[in-house]
């Protein structure tokens, strides 16, 4: 009987965690502003879970079970994806963002500057 009680305890806790955290918590619902810019929030989710239980010694014929469970969840916004006039940008909120992410975010701007430079150079030669 204790296995059933512990199983129900764990199942109940996991169902509650599932209600709070789903894929839309990590990548949120897009928000469209009045000027047509789409903003998509991105979050980091961390959680921990523990449970336990035991049959209690008793003189009665009834099963005695004691148990408990607990969970902790942390949801931290880390970035926003913005889409405006065909440009997609990742706006990070963390100060300790990986340098590789910054380099990736700069690639479209660098390509645009190189393209503009080449276009001006060709325009001056004609």
Backbone as a ProteinNet text record, in pm:
[ID]
protein_1_A
[PRIMARY]
XXXXXXXXXXXXXXXXXXXXXXXXXXXXXXXXXXXXXXXXXXXXXXXXXXXXXXXXXXXXXXXXXXXXXXXXXXXXXXXXXXXXXXXXXXXXXXXXXXXXXXXXXXXXXXXXXXXXXXXXXXXXXX
[TERTIARY]
81.5	0	86.2	200.9	287.2	338.5	363.5	411.7	308.1	180	73.5	65.2	76	69.1	186	305.8	422.9	412.8	364.6	347.6	247.4	137.4	37.9	94.8	176.5	238.9	331.9	415.5	509	432.2	333.4	254.8	185	127.9	60	157	275.3	375.4	422.5	449.7	496.7	388.3	261.8	153	147.2	169	167.1	284.8	401.7	517.6	488.2	430	397.2	298	204.4	108.9	179.7	284.3	353.6	454.4	517	625.7	591.8	586.5	570.2	659.3	652.8	743	717.2	596.3	567.8	625.9	673.4	741.5	884	947.4	1084.2	1084.8	1008	992.5	849.1	832.8	700.1	617.8	496.2	405.2	456.8	455.8	499.2	404.3	462.6	385.8	414.4	308.2	325	290.6	384.8	363.8	289.3	252.9	175.8	251.1	385.8	462.5	496.1	442.8	463.8	581.4	653.1	766.1	712.6	770.4	733.3	841	798	890.1	855.3	958	938.1	1029.9	972.8	1056.7	1116	1239	1307.8	1352.6	1322.6	1355	1433.9	1504.7	1575.8	1496.7	1475.6	1399.5	1487.3	1488.6	1558.8	1460.5	1464.6	1378.5	1441	1402	1446	1325.1	1336.1	1222.5	1271.7	1199.5	1233.2	1103.9	1103.8	988.5	1034.6	953.7	985.8	867.1	872.1	763	802	721.1	750.3	623.7	618.7	511.8	545.9	447.3	469.5	430.6	508.4	470.5	340.3	250.5	121.3	69.9	-13	-71.8	-206.2	-262.9	-392.1	-371	-478.7	-470.8	-462.2	-495.4	-492.1	-348.1	-331.8	-199.5	-175.7	-59.3	-20.7	93.3	74.1	176	201.5	328.1	365.6	459.1	437	523.4	510.9	598.9	595.9	674.9	650.9	726.7	738.3	834.7	854.1	925.7	907.4	971.6	1002.8	1105	1140.1	1163.1	1109.7	1122.4	1174.4	1267	1319.7	1303.6	1233	1215.7	1284.1	1386.5	1465.8	1461.2	1408.7	1413.9	1559.2	1600.1	1739.6	1755.6	1648.8	1663.5	1527.3	1530.4	1413.5	1458	1376.2	1399.6	1308.2	1366.4	1285.3	1291.2	1176.9	1166.8	1103.2	1180.3	1132.6	1183.1	1092	1125.8	1217.7	1194	1274.3	1404.1	1439.6	1561.5	1528	1605.4	1587	1706.4	1679.1	1786.5	1757.8	1865.3	1856.3	1907.9	1821.4	1858.6	1873.6	1998.2	2024.8	2013.2	1961.5	1944.6	2057.2	2136.1	2240.1	2368.2	2435.6	2562.2	2675.8	2663.7	2770	2740.5	2684.5	2651.6	2780.3	2770.2	2886.7	2934.5	3065.4	3117.8	3077.6	3062.7	3023	2884.9	2794.4	2661.1	2669.7	2755.9	2772.3	2825.1	2919.6	2975.7	2868.8	2786.7	2679.7	2580.5	2550	2455.5	2509.7	2640.5	2701	2712.8	2701.5	2721.7	2633.4	2499.8	2419	2464.2	2501	2546.1	2676.7	2768.7	2896.8	2874.6	2788.5	2759.2	2697.1	2605.4	2543.9	2648.8	2741.8	2845.3	2938.2	2974.2	3060.3	2988	2861	2781.9	2771.3	2744.1	2736.4	2870.2	2978.9	3111.9	3141.2	3110	3133.1	3045.6	2919.5	2828	2879.2	2929.4	2982.1	3107	3191.2	3315.2	3282.8	3186.1	3146.4	3079.9	3001	2933	3031.5	3142.5	3243.9	3325.5	3339.6	3419.2	3343	3209.6	3130.5	3123.8
-119.2	0	126.1	121.7	239.2	278.6	177.7	209.9	292.6	255.6	330.7	472.8	487.7	621	707.5	650.2	725.3	757.2	662.4	684.4	797.6	797.5	904.1	1039.4	1040.6	1162.9	1221.1	1136.8	1180.3	1224.3	1147	1181.1	1315.1	1339.1	1464.8	1582.9	1567.6	1675	1701.1	1596.7	1613.2	1675.8	1642	1703.6	1853.3	1894.8	2038.2	2110.2	2046.6	2106.9	2120.5	2016.9	2020.1	2132.2	2159.4	2267.9	2403.3	2419.1	2547.6	2568.6	2461.6	2474.9	2395	2465.6	2397.6	2467.7	2425	2482.8	2631.1	2678.5	2821	2904.4	2838.5	2911.7	2943.4	2853.3	2874.9	2975.9	2950.4	3044.7	3093.2	3217.8	3271.6	3303.7	3347.3	3387.5	3513.9	3520.2	3641.9	3758.6	3876.2	3998.8	4089.2	4136.3	4224.6	4366.7	4459.7	4598.8	4674.3	4796.9	4877.8	4901.9	4910.4	4935	4806.9	4693.3	4567	4485.3	4534.1	4459.3	4342.7	4226.1	4108.5	4083.7	4065	4039.7	3904.2	3817.4	3683.3	3668.3	3651.7	3634.6	3494.2	3484.7	3356.8	3349.7	3238.5	3223.6	3096.3	3097	2977.8	2923.5	2793.3	2731	2629	2637.8	2539.9	2489.7	2359.6	2311	2191.1	2174.6	2060.7	1996.1	1868.7	1793.8	1688.4	1671	1565.9	1512.6	1383.8	1324.8	1203.6	1164.9	1047.5	1008.2	888.6	841.1	714.3	678.4	559.1	508.4	378	321.3	348.3	393.3	420.2	297.7	264.2	148.6	179	82.4	101.3	-30.9	-23.2	-144.9	-176.2	-80.3	-105.7	-176.9	-231	-305	-210.6	-83.2	12.1	40.3	62.8	104.6	249.1	276.4	412.5	453.3	563.8	611.8	758.6	793.7	934.9	969.9	1081.8	1118	1265.2	1307.9	1447.4	1465.6	1576.6	1608.4	1759.2	1800.3	1942.8	1969.1	2089.4	2127.5	2275.7	2311.9	2452.8	2482.2	2594	2630	2773.2	2793.8	2926.5	2954.7	3062.2	3103.5	3239.1	3243.3	3364.6	3409.4	3530	3579.1	3605.1	3555.3	3572.6	3651.3	3657.7	3727.4	3755.1	3838.7	3863.1	3849.9	3783.6	3778.1	3884	3977.2	4081	4065.3	4083.1	4076.4	4207.7	4287.9	4418.6	4447	4473	4504.2	4398.4	4272.4	4164.7	4137.6	4220.4	4199.5	4121.7	4018.8	3939.6	3964.3	4000	4025.6	3953.1	3909	3848.5	3951.3	3998.8	4097	4025	4006.7	3933.4	4024.5	3969.3	4046.6	4024.5	3920	3887.5	3961.8	4003.8	4074.2	3977.1	3853.4	3755.1	3664	3720.6	3643.4	3593	3478.2	3418	3507	3526.1	3608.5	3556.2	3424.8	3368.5	3417.7	3435.5	3487.4	3630	3710.2	3848.2	3851.1	3763.5	3757.2	3716.4	3619.7	3574	3686.9	3763	3874	3983.7	3997.4	4103.1	4066.1	3939.3	3893.9	3969.2	3981.9	4054	4198.7	4268	4406.8	4416	4323.2	4322.6	4297.8	4203.4	4172.8	4294.9	4363.9	4484.2	4591.8	4611	4713.3	4678.1	4551.8	4508.4	4527.9	4490.4	4506.1	4653.5	4740.1	4884.2	4937.2	4892.9	4937.1	4896.7	4772.3	4722.5	4797.9	4823.7	4896.6	5037.1	5105.1	5241.1	5239.8	5138.2	5128.4	5106.7	5020.3	4994.5	5117.7	5188.5	5309.4	5418.3	5429	5529.8	5499.9	5371.3	5331.4	5353.8	5348.5	5363.1	5504.2
0	0	0	66.8	74.9	-63.1	-150.4	-284.7	-359.4	-345.5	-410	-356.5	-223.8	-164.2	-211.2	-212.8	-256.9	-405.8	-482.7	-625.7	-651.3	-578.7	-593.5	-552.8	-447.4	-399.9	-506.9	-565.6	-669.2	-794.4	-834.3	-953.5	-935.9	-821.1	-794.2	-803.6	-746	-750.3	-892.2	-966.9	-1104.4	-1193	-1168.1	-1244.6	-1219.6	-1095.7	-1062.9	-1129	-1130	-1197.3	-1346.1	-1404.5	-1547.4	-1579.1	-1488.2	-1509.1	-1513.4	-1431.7	-1423.1	-1534.7	-1582.1	-1678.7	-1804.3	-1916.6	-2044.7	-2146.8	-2270.1	-2371.5	-2392.2	-2366.1	-2384.1	-2270	-2164.7	-2059.3	-2103.5	-2177.9	-2226.4	-2339.9	-2442.5	-2553.4	-2545.4	-2500.4	-2472.3	-2594.9	-2568.3	-2675	-2742.4	-2874.1	-2944.7	-2915.5	-2901.9	-2881.6	-3000.9	-3066.5	-3182.3	-3138.1	-3158.1	-3119.6	-3229.1	-3200.3	-3295.6	-3426.2	-3420.9	-3543.7	-3619.5	-3576.3	-3646.3	-3597.9	-3496.5	-3440.8	-3357.6	-3377.9	-3299.9	-3195.1	-3070.4	-2959.6	-2899.9	-2890.4	-2834.8	-2712.8	-2592.9	-2473.4	-2466.2	-2415.5	-2397.6	-2251.1	-2184.2	-2042.3	-2016.3	-1903.4	-1856.9	-1738.2	-1737.9	-1629.8	-1558.8	-1426	-1343.4	-1238.9	-1212.7	-1106.1	-1037.7	-914.1	-834.5	-771.4	-744	-692.2	-594.9	-484.7	-387.8	-326.5	-296.6	-228.6	-150	-55.3	25.4	110.4	159.7	244.3	316.1	414.4	492.6	558.3	579	659.8	805.2	880.4	1021.2	1101.4	1203.9	1285.9	1360.7	1359.3	1424.5	1478.2	1579.5	1637.6	1573.4	1500.2	1437	1303.5	1251.8	1125.7	1005.2	1024.6	913.5	871.7	744.8	695.4	736.7	786.3	821.5	729.1	661.6	568.6	597	598.1	611.6	498.4	436.4	325.1	291.9	208.2	166.4	39.2	-25.8	-146.2	-156.1	-233.6	-252.3	-383.2	-431.8	-557.9	-553.4	-623.3	-637.9	-784.7	-830.3	-971.4	-980.9	-1072.2	-1098.5	-1247.1	-1279.3	-1418.3	-1433.6	-1518.2	-1535.6	-1680.9	-1707.4	-1845.4	-1884.8	-2002.4	-2044	-2173.5	-2254.4	-2382.4	-2444	-2546	-2629.9	-2774.8	-2854.2	-2998.3	-3058.2	-3134.3	-3196.9	-3348.6	-3410.3	-3555.9	-3600.8	-3673.1	-3717.1	-3858.3	-3947.1	-4087.3	-4148.8	-4119.8	-4175.9	-4103.3	-4003.7	-3925.8	-3799.1	-3771.4	-3650.3	-3559.8	-3434.5	-3338.7	-3208.4	-3143.7	-3011.4	-2912.1	-2825	-2724.1	-2591	-2548	-2425	-2304.6	-2194.8	-2073.3	-1974.2	-1991.9	-1894.6	-1926.6	-1821.8	-1838.2	-1871.7	-1827.6	-1848.8	-1967.9	-2072.1	-2191.5	-2256.8	-2317.8	-2383.1	-2497.6	-2511	-2620.9	-2758.9	-2770	-2900.1	-2940.4	-2843.3	-2876.1	-2927.4	-2867.8	-2913.4	-3055.6	-3085.7	-3221.2	-3321.9	-3285.4	-3375.4	-3399.3	-3293.5	-3308.6	-3398.6	-3407.1	-3487.7	-3635.4	-3671.2	-3808.9	-3907.9	-3886	-3986.1	-4005.7	-3897.5	-3908.8	-3988.2	-3962.8	-4033.9	-4182.7	-4214.7	-4355.6	-4424	-4353.7	-4411	-4437.7	-4344.2	-4361.5	-4478.2	-4490.5	-4601.1	-4734.1	-4738.2	-4860	-4898.6	-4799.1	-4826.7	-4877.9	-4816.2	-4856	-5000.8	-5035	-5171	-5270.8	-5233	-5322.3	-5348.3	-5244.2	-5260.6	-5347.2	-5327.7	-5404.8	-5552.9	-5581.8	-5721.3	-5780.8	-5701.1	-5748.4	-5783.4	-5710.2	-5736	-5860.5	-5896.5	-6012.7	-6142.5	-6137.9	-6260.4	-6293.8
[MASK]
++++++++++++++++++++++++++++++++++++++++++++++++++++++++++++++++++++++++++++++++++++++++++++++++++++++++++++++++++++++++++++++

